Amino acid sequence: MNSLKSLDLNLLLALDALIEERSVTRAAQRMGLSQPAMSHTLGRLRDWFGDELLVRSGAEMVPTARATALATPLRHQLQALETLLTPQTFDPAEATLTLKLATTDYAQLLLFPELVRRLQTDAPGIRVFARTYTADDRWEVLRQGEIDIAIGVFDLDAVPSDFFVQDLWDDTLISVLRADHPALDRPFDLDAFLSVSHLLVSPMGGKRGFIDDALEAQGLERHIAVWTQDFLTAPFILLATDCVITIPRLFAERISQHIGLAMRPAPVEPGWFTVRMMWHARSQNDPAQAWLRGVVKDAAEVR
Protein backbone atom coordinates (compact mmCIF):
# COMPACT_ATOMS: atom_id res chain seq x y z
CA MET A 1 0.00 0.00 0.00
CA ASN A 2 1.36 3.38 -1.00
CA SER A 3 2.02 5.88 1.76
CA LEU A 4 1.85 9.66 1.63
CA LYS A 5 5.39 9.71 3.00
CA SER A 6 6.58 8.06 -0.22
CA LEU A 7 4.85 10.57 -2.49
CA ASP A 8 6.50 13.70 -3.88
CA LEU A 9 3.79 16.30 -3.31
CA ASN A 10 4.84 18.07 -6.51
CA LEU A 11 3.33 15.08 -8.31
CA LEU A 12 -0.09 16.11 -7.04
CA LEU A 13 0.34 19.56 -8.56
CA ALA A 14 1.25 17.89 -11.84
CA LEU A 15 -1.76 15.57 -11.62
CA ASP A 16 -4.07 18.53 -11.08
CA ALA A 17 -2.60 20.24 -14.14
CA LEU A 18 -2.87 17.10 -16.27
CA ILE A 19 -6.50 16.47 -15.36
CA GLU A 20 -7.49 20.08 -16.01
CA GLU A 21 -5.46 20.63 -19.18
CA ARG A 22 -6.01 17.11 -20.64
CA SER A 23 -2.71 17.55 -22.41
CA VAL A 24 0.82 16.64 -21.44
CA THR A 25 2.17 19.59 -23.45
CA ARG A 26 -0.15 22.19 -21.88
CA ALA A 27 0.32 20.74 -18.40
CA ALA A 28 4.09 20.94 -18.90
CA GLN A 29 3.83 24.61 -19.89
CA ARG A 30 1.66 25.33 -16.83
CA MET A 31 4.16 23.64 -14.52
CA GLY A 32 7.22 25.16 -16.20
CA LEU A 33 8.51 21.74 -17.29
CA SER A 34 9.58 20.27 -20.57
CA GLN A 35 7.21 17.94 -22.39
CA PRO A 36 9.46 14.88 -21.79
CA ALA A 37 9.69 15.74 -18.08
CA MET A 38 5.91 15.91 -17.80
CA SER A 39 5.58 12.60 -19.66
CA HIS A 40 7.96 11.08 -17.12
CA THR A 41 5.90 12.60 -14.30
CA LEU A 42 2.71 11.10 -15.72
CA GLY A 43 4.44 7.72 -15.76
CA ARG A 44 5.34 8.06 -12.07
CA LEU A 45 1.75 9.04 -11.25
CA ARG A 46 0.42 6.01 -13.12
CA ASP A 47 2.74 3.74 -11.16
CA TRP A 48 1.81 5.30 -7.83
CA PHE A 49 -1.99 5.19 -8.38
CA GLY A 50 -1.99 1.94 -10.34
CA ASP A 51 -4.15 3.59 -12.99
CA GLU A 52 -3.61 5.14 -16.41
CA LEU A 53 -5.19 8.40 -15.18
CA LEU A 54 -5.17 9.93 -18.69
CA VAL A 55 -5.81 7.93 -21.86
CA ARG A 56 -5.77 9.04 -25.46
CA SER A 57 -9.12 9.46 -27.18
CA GLY A 58 -8.66 10.63 -30.74
CA ALA A 59 -6.67 13.87 -30.76
CA GLU A 60 -6.93 14.49 -27.00
CA MET A 61 -6.41 12.81 -23.68
CA VAL A 62 -9.28 12.17 -21.31
CA PRO A 63 -9.22 11.33 -17.59
CA THR A 64 -10.04 7.83 -16.46
CA ALA A 65 -12.78 7.20 -13.93
CA ARG A 66 -10.11 7.17 -11.20
CA ALA A 67 -8.72 10.54 -12.30
CA THR A 68 -12.23 11.99 -12.53
CA ALA A 69 -12.95 10.83 -8.97
CA LEU A 70 -9.67 12.41 -7.81
CA ALA A 71 -10.16 15.76 -9.56
CA THR A 72 -12.45 17.62 -7.12
CA PRO A 73 -10.99 16.42 -3.78
CA LEU A 74 -7.47 16.91 -5.15
CA ARG A 75 -8.25 20.52 -6.09
CA HIS A 76 -9.79 21.19 -2.67
CA GLN A 77 -6.78 19.75 -0.84
CA LEU A 78 -4.31 21.73 -2.94
CA GLN A 79 -6.28 24.93 -2.30
CA ALA A 80 -6.31 24.16 1.44
CA LEU A 81 -2.56 23.56 1.37
CA GLU A 82 -1.99 26.81 -0.51
CA THR A 83 -4.06 28.66 2.09
CA LEU A 84 -2.05 27.00 4.85
CA LEU A 85 1.24 28.10 3.30
CA THR A 86 0.13 31.62 2.37
CA PRO A 87 1.46 34.29 4.77
CA GLN A 88 -1.15 35.31 7.31
CA THR A 89 -2.85 38.65 6.95
CA PHE A 90 -4.63 40.63 9.63
CA ASP A 91 -7.50 43.08 9.25
CA PRO A 92 -7.97 44.99 12.53
CA ALA A 93 -11.41 46.24 11.50
CA GLU A 94 -12.70 42.68 11.12
CA ALA A 95 -10.75 41.04 13.96
CA THR A 96 -12.54 39.46 16.92
CA LEU A 97 -10.05 38.52 19.62
CA THR A 98 -8.96 39.40 23.13
CA LEU A 99 -5.70 41.22 23.87
CA LYS A 100 -4.44 39.70 27.12
CA LEU A 101 -2.15 41.96 29.11
CA ALA A 102 -0.30 41.45 32.38
CA THR A 103 0.56 44.76 34.00
CA THR A 104 0.07 47.06 36.99
CA ASP A 105 -2.59 49.66 37.63
CA TYR A 106 0.17 52.28 37.22
CA ALA A 107 0.73 51.24 33.61
CA GLN A 108 -3.00 50.84 33.02
CA LEU A 109 -3.71 54.38 34.20
CA LEU A 110 -1.14 55.84 31.81
CA LEU A 111 -1.70 53.53 28.87
CA PHE A 112 -5.28 52.28 28.77
CA PRO A 113 -7.25 55.46 28.00
CA GLU A 114 -5.39 55.94 24.70
CA LEU A 115 -5.02 52.21 24.01
CA VAL A 116 -8.73 51.51 24.39
CA ARG A 117 -9.66 54.60 22.38
CA ARG A 118 -7.49 53.45 19.48
CA LEU A 119 -8.87 49.91 19.59
CA GLN A 120 -12.47 51.08 19.64
CA THR A 121 -11.75 53.30 16.65
CA ASP A 122 -9.65 50.94 14.53
CA ALA A 123 -10.53 47.47 15.82
CA PRO A 124 -13.91 47.48 17.61
CA GLY A 125 -14.01 43.69 17.77
CA ILE A 126 -10.87 43.47 19.90
CA ARG A 127 -11.40 43.26 23.65
CA VAL A 128 -8.82 43.93 26.36
CA PHE A 129 -8.24 41.69 29.36
CA ALA A 130 -5.81 42.91 32.02
CA ARG A 131 -4.43 41.02 35.00
CA THR A 132 -1.54 41.28 37.39
CA TYR A 133 1.36 38.87 37.45
CA THR A 134 4.02 37.79 39.89
CA ALA A 135 7.75 37.43 39.52
CA ASP A 136 7.27 33.66 39.69
CA ASP A 137 4.70 33.20 36.92
CA ARG A 138 5.38 35.98 34.42
CA TRP A 139 7.52 33.80 32.14
CA GLU A 140 5.17 30.83 32.04
CA VAL A 141 1.93 32.77 31.45
CA LEU A 142 3.58 34.23 28.35
CA ARG A 143 5.05 30.93 27.21
CA GLN A 144 1.69 29.18 27.57
CA GLY A 145 -0.25 31.93 25.79
CA GLU A 146 -2.31 32.86 28.85
CA ILE A 147 -0.94 36.38 28.37
CA ASP A 148 0.06 38.09 25.12
CA ILE A 149 2.10 41.01 26.48
CA ALA A 150 3.54 41.82 29.90
CA ILE A 151 4.18 45.46 30.75
CA GLY A 152 6.42 46.50 33.60
CA VAL A 153 9.95 47.23 34.80
CA PHE A 154 12.06 44.26 33.72
CA ASP A 155 15.71 43.60 34.43
CA LEU A 156 17.04 42.92 30.95
CA ASP A 157 19.76 40.65 32.33
CA ALA A 158 17.05 38.39 33.78
CA VAL A 159 14.91 38.11 30.64
CA PRO A 160 15.18 34.61 29.11
CA SER A 161 16.48 34.27 25.57
CA ASP A 162 13.09 33.20 24.17
CA PHE A 163 11.52 36.58 24.98
CA PHE A 164 11.44 39.92 23.19
CA VAL A 165 11.43 43.30 24.96
CA GLN A 166 10.63 46.82 23.75
CA ASP A 167 10.94 50.08 25.69
CA LEU A 168 7.74 52.08 26.19
CA TRP A 169 8.59 55.07 28.40
CA ASP A 170 10.98 56.36 31.06
CA ASP A 171 9.92 57.58 34.49
CA THR A 172 11.40 58.53 37.83
CA LEU A 173 10.13 58.64 41.39
CA ILE A 174 8.64 61.55 43.28
CA SER A 175 7.35 61.86 46.85
CA VAL A 176 3.63 62.52 47.34
CA LEU A 177 1.70 63.50 50.47
CA ARG A 178 -1.50 65.30 51.34
CA ALA A 179 -1.47 69.03 50.73
CA ASP A 180 -1.83 69.94 54.44
CA HIS A 181 0.73 67.40 55.68
CA PRO A 182 2.68 68.80 58.69
CA ALA A 183 5.98 67.77 57.08
CA LEU A 184 5.40 70.50 54.51
CA ASP A 185 5.79 73.19 57.18
CA ARG A 186 9.54 72.95 56.58
CA PRO A 187 11.72 71.98 53.62
CA PHE A 188 11.05 68.41 52.61
CA ASP A 189 14.65 67.30 52.92
CA LEU A 190 16.11 63.92 53.83
CA ASP A 191 15.53 64.47 57.57
CA ALA A 192 11.86 65.28 56.93
CA PHE A 193 11.59 62.30 54.59
CA LEU A 194 12.92 59.90 57.23
CA SER A 195 10.82 61.38 60.03
CA VAL A 196 7.47 60.31 58.57
CA SER A 197 5.81 56.97 57.96
CA HIS A 198 5.87 55.60 54.44
CA LEU A 199 3.47 53.77 52.21
CA LEU A 200 5.09 51.33 49.78
CA VAL A 201 3.42 50.11 46.62
CA SER A 202 4.99 46.85 45.50
CA PRO A 203 3.14 45.24 42.56
CA MET A 204 5.17 42.04 42.99
CA GLY A 205 4.47 41.90 46.72
CA GLY A 206 8.01 42.73 47.88
CA LYS A 207 8.85 44.56 51.12
CA ARG A 208 11.24 47.14 49.66
CA GLY A 209 11.67 49.32 46.60
CA PHE A 210 14.16 51.47 44.69
CA ILE A 211 14.18 54.05 47.50
CA ASP A 212 15.14 51.47 50.11
CA ASP A 213 18.11 50.37 48.01
CA ALA A 214 19.23 53.99 47.66
CA LEU A 215 18.88 54.60 51.41
CA GLU A 216 20.71 51.41 52.29
CA ALA A 217 23.67 52.58 50.19
CA GLN A 218 23.90 55.53 52.60
CA GLY A 219 23.42 53.38 55.69
CA LEU A 220 19.88 54.72 56.19
CA GLU A 221 16.44 53.16 56.54
CA ARG A 222 12.89 54.52 56.39
CA HIS A 223 9.85 53.39 58.37
CA ILE A 224 7.32 51.67 56.12
CA ALA A 225 3.92 51.54 57.80
CA VAL A 226 1.82 50.15 54.95
CA TRP A 227 2.49 47.80 52.04
CA THR A 228 0.09 47.42 49.13
CA GLN A 229 0.23 46.05 45.61
CA ASP A 230 -2.14 48.66 44.15
CA PHE A 231 -1.12 52.18 43.13
CA LEU A 232 -4.70 53.44 42.93
CA THR A 233 -5.32 52.69 46.61
CA ALA A 234 -2.41 54.86 47.72
CA PRO A 235 -3.82 58.38 47.12
CA PHE A 236 -6.82 57.70 49.33
CA ILE A 237 -4.62 56.38 52.13
CA LEU A 238 -2.52 59.55 51.86
CA LEU A 239 -5.58 61.78 52.17
CA ALA A 240 -6.55 60.10 55.44
CA THR A 241 -3.10 59.74 57.07
CA ASP A 242 0.28 61.39 57.58
CA CYS A 243 1.98 58.81 55.36
CA VAL A 244 4.11 59.75 52.39
CA ILE A 245 4.61 57.68 49.29
CA THR A 246 7.34 57.78 46.67
CA ILE A 247 5.89 56.64 43.36
CA PRO A 248 6.40 57.10 39.60
CA ARG A 249 6.22 60.77 38.68
CA LEU A 250 3.93 60.27 35.67
CA PHE A 251 1.42 58.44 37.84
CA ALA A 252 1.59 61.10 40.56
CA GLU A 253 1.03 63.90 38.06
CA ARG A 254 -2.00 62.16 36.57
CA ILE A 255 -3.58 61.50 39.99
CA SER A 256 -2.84 64.99 41.31
CA GLN A 257 -5.04 66.44 38.59
CA HIS A 258 -8.03 64.95 40.39
CA ILE A 259 -7.01 64.69 44.05
CA GLY A 260 -5.48 67.42 46.21
CA LEU A 261 -2.01 66.06 46.83
CA ALA A 262 1.38 67.72 47.10
CA MET A 263 4.43 66.49 45.21
CA ARG A 264 8.02 66.96 46.30
CA PRO A 265 11.31 65.74 44.77
CA ALA A 266 12.42 62.58 46.53
CA PRO A 267 15.31 63.52 48.87
CA VAL A 268 17.00 60.28 47.83
CA GLU A 269 17.84 60.16 44.13
CA PRO A 270 16.58 56.82 42.79
CA GLY A 271 17.38 57.57 39.15
CA TRP A 272 15.27 56.84 36.09
CA PHE A 273 13.67 53.54 35.23
CA THR A 274 12.20 52.22 31.99
CA VAL A 275 8.78 50.66 31.52
CA ARG A 276 8.89 47.94 28.87
CA MET A 277 6.61 45.48 27.16
CA MET A 278 7.66 41.87 26.83
CA TRP A 279 6.32 38.99 24.74
CA HIS A 280 7.29 35.42 23.99
CA ALA A 281 8.87 34.25 20.74
CA ARG A 282 5.73 32.17 20.03
CA SER A 283 3.88 35.36 19.04
CA GLN A 284 6.76 37.27 17.45
CA ASN A 285 5.66 36.67 13.84
CA ASP A 286 1.91 36.56 14.38
CA PRO A 287 0.37 39.44 12.34
CA ALA A 288 -2.36 40.14 14.89
CA GLN A 289 0.07 40.25 17.79
CA ALA A 290 2.53 42.40 15.85
CA TRP A 291 -0.25 44.90 15.08
CA LEU A 292 -1.39 44.94 18.71
CA ARG A 293 2.16 45.56 19.94
CA GLY A 294 2.33 48.49 17.55
CA VAL A 295 -0.88 49.92 19.01
CA VAL A 296 0.50 49.55 22.54
CA LYS A 297 3.71 51.30 21.50
CA ASP A 298 1.81 54.15 19.81
CA ALA A 299 -0.51 54.56 22.82
CA ALA A 300 2.51 54.74 25.14
CA GLU A 301 4.00 57.56 23.10
CA VAL A 302 0.95 59.80 23.60
CA ARG A 303 0.10 58.71 27.13
HUZI-V705171 format. One record per residue. N is the residue number from 1. OMEGA is omega as a letter, one per 20 degrees, with the letter a starting at -180 (999 if undefined). BURIAL is b if it has 24 or more other C-alpha atoms within 12 Angstrom, else e. Layout:
n=<N | N>
omega=<OMEGA | OMEGA>
burial=<BURIAL | BURIAL>
//
This chain:
n=<1 | 2 | 3 | 4 | 5 | 6 | 7 | 8 | 9 | 10 | 11 | 12 | 13 | 14 | 15 | 16 | 17 | 18 | 19 | 20 | 21 | 22 | 23 | 24 | 25 | 26 | 27 | 28 | 29 | 30 | 31 | 32 | 33 | 34 | 35 | 36 | 37 | 38 | 39 | 40 | 41 | 42 | 43 | 44 | 45 | 46 | 47 | 48 | 49 | 50 | 51 | 52 | 53 | 54 | 55 | 56 | 57 | 58 | 59 | 60 | 61 | 62 | 63 | 64 | 65 | 66 | 67 | 68 | 69 | 70 | 71 | 72 | 73 | 74 | 75 | 76 | 77 | 78 | 79 | 80 | 81 | 82 | 83 | 84 | 85 | 86 | 87 | 88 | 89 | 90 | 91 | 92 | 93 | 94 | 95 | 96 | 97 | 98 | 99 | 100 | 101 | 102 | 103 | 104 | 105 | 106 | 107 | 108 | 109 | 110 | 111 | 112 | 113 | 114 | 115 | 116 | 117 | 118 | 119 | 120 | 121 | 122 | 123 | 124 | 125 | 126 | 127 | 128 | 129 | 130 | 131 | 132 | 133 | 134 | 135 | 136 | 137 | 138 | 139 | 140 | 141 | 142 | 143 | 144 | 145 | 146 | 147 | 148 | 149 | 150 | 151 | 152 | 153 | 154 | 155 | 156 | 157 | 158 | 159 | 160 | 161 | 162 | 163 | 164 | 165 | 166 | 167 | 168 | 169 | 170 | 171 | 172 | 173 | 174 | 175 | 176 | 177 | 178 | 179 | 180 | 181 | 182 | 183 | 184 | 185 | 186 | 187 | 188 | 189 | 190 | 191 | 192 | 193 | 194 | 195 | 196 | 197 | 198 | 199 | 200 | 201 | 202 | 203 | 204 | 205 | 206 | 207 | 208 | 209 | 210 | 211 | 212 | 213 | 214 | 215 | 216 | 217 | 218 | 219 | 220 | 221 | 222 | 223 | 224 | 225 | 226 | 227 | 228 | 229 | 230 | 231 | 232 | 233 | 234 | 235 | 236 | 237 | 238 | 239 | 240 | 241 | 242 | 243 | 244 | 245 | 246 | 247 | 248 | 249 | 250 | 251 | 252 | 253 | 254 | 255 | 256 | 257 | 258 | 259 | 260 | 261 | 262 | 263 | 264 | 265 | 266 | 267 | 268 | 269 | 270 | 271 | 272 | 273 | 274 | 275 | 276 | 277 | 278 | 279 | 280 | 281 | 282 | 283 | 284 | 285 | 286 | 287 | 288 | 289 | 290 | 291 | 292 | 293 | 294 | 295 | 296 | 297 | 298 | 299 | 300 | 301 | 302 | 303>
omega=<r | r | r | a | a | a | r | a | r | r | r | r | r | r | r | r | a | a | a | a | a | a | r | a | a | r | r | r | a | a | a | a | r | a | r | r | r | r | r | r | r | r | r | r | r | r | a | a | a | a | a | r | r | r | a | r | a | a | a | r | a | a | r | r | r | r | r | r | a | a | a | r | r | r | r | a | r | r | r | r | r | r | a | a | r | r | a | r | a | r | a | a | a | a | r | r | r | r | a | a | r | a | r | r | r | r | r | a | a | a | a | r | a | r | a | r | a | r | r | r | a | a | a | r | a | r | a | r | a | r | r | r | r | r | a | a | a | r | a | a | r | r | a | r | r | r | r | a | r | a | a | r | a | r | a | r | a | a | r | a | a | r | r | a | r | r | r | r | r | r | r | a | r | r | a | r | a | a | a | r | a | r | a | r | r | a | a | a | a | r | r | a | a | a | a | r | a | r | a | r | a | a | a | r | r | a | r | a | a | a | a | r | r | r | a | r | r | a | a | r | r | r | r | a | a | r | r | r | a | r | a | r | a | a | a | r | a | a | a | a | r | r | r | r | r | a | r | a | a | r | a | r | r | a | a | r | a | a | a | r | r | r | r | r | r | a | r | a | a | a | a | r | a | r | a | r | a | r | a | a | a | a | a | a | r | a | a | a | r | r | a | r | r | r | r | r | r | r | r | a | a | a | 999>
burial=<e | e | e | e | e | e | e | e | e | e | b | b | b | b | b | b | b | b | b | b | e | b | b | b | b | e | b | b | e | e | b | e | e | e | e | e | e | b | b | e | b | b | b | b | b | b | e | e | b | e | e | b | b | b | b | e | e | e | e | e | e | e | b | e | e | e | b | e | e | b | b | e | e | b | e | e | e | b | e | e | e | e | e | e | e | e | e | e | e | e | e | b | e | e | e | e | e | e | b | b | b | b | b | b | b | b | b | b | b | b | b | b | e | e | b | b | e | b | b | e | e | e | b | e | e | b | e | b | e | b | b | b | b | e | e | e | e | b | b | e | b | b | b | e | e | b | b | b | b | b | b | b | b | b | e | e | e | e | e | e | e | e | b | b | b | b | b | b | b | e | b | b | b | b | b | b | b | b | b | e | b | e | b | b | e | e | e | b | e | b | e | b | b | b | e | b | b | b | b | b | b | b | b | b | e | e | e | b | b | b | b | b | e | e | e | e | e | e | e | e | b | b | e | b | e | b | b | b | b | b | b | b | e | b | b | b | b | b | e | e | e | b | b | b | b | b | b | b | b | b | b | b | b | b | b | b | e | e | e | e | b | b | b | b | b | b | b | b | e | b | e | e | b | e | b | b | b | b | b | b | e | e | b | e | e | e | e | b | b | b | b | b | b | e | b | b | b | e | b | b | e | e | b>
//
